[in-house]
Amino acid sequence: MTAERLLDDQSIGLEGRVASDDHQSLKLWLRLLSCSTQIETLIRKRLRAEFGITLARFDYLAQLYRNPEGLRMSALSRFLMVTGGNVTGLTDELEKEGFVERSANPQDRRSSQVRLTPKGRRAFEKIAAVHEAWVVEIFSGLGAAEQRQMHGLLGELRVQLTAGTQDAG
């Protein structure tokens, strides 16, 4: 039985746009988009329900956790692929809550360096452990070999896309 027959009209989402005679590449793209959107929606709902935070806040904290020395606001903006205004707003909120601290960048006093406080680090570690368990659960229907194969294939696609982007730009 195909996935299309397993999902009702409401659950099919973006894949409902596909016709049987569409190119296989279009079908694949819409399936990837559907899966990504569905996983992201589930994670967003769980973060909000369990921790009262947004995915944007989680991603922000994750970037700072990976960079314990801190990051410039402009680097955070690039990593998160959001505007500087969004990063400033998140920084203001998280600073008030005691999760991050801002300091002048030693290399450029016009820019701020942001890093997690010990409180922010502890909070992120707690949330990240639960988040990881959710992701493991979401992919638990696939065996380890299938997950490795999918990861490898998507890696090949990323390399191809990156090469194509460099050629076009």
Secondary structure, DSSP 8 states (H G I E B T S, - for coil): --HHHHS-HHHHGGGGG--TTS-HHHHHHHHHHHHHHHHHHHHHHHHHHHHS--HHHHHHHHHHHH-TT-EEHHHHHHHHT--HHHHHHHHHHHHHTTSEEEEE-SS-TTSEEEEE-HHHHHHHHHHHHHHHHHHHHHTTTS-HHHHHHHHHHHHHHHHHHHHHHHHH-
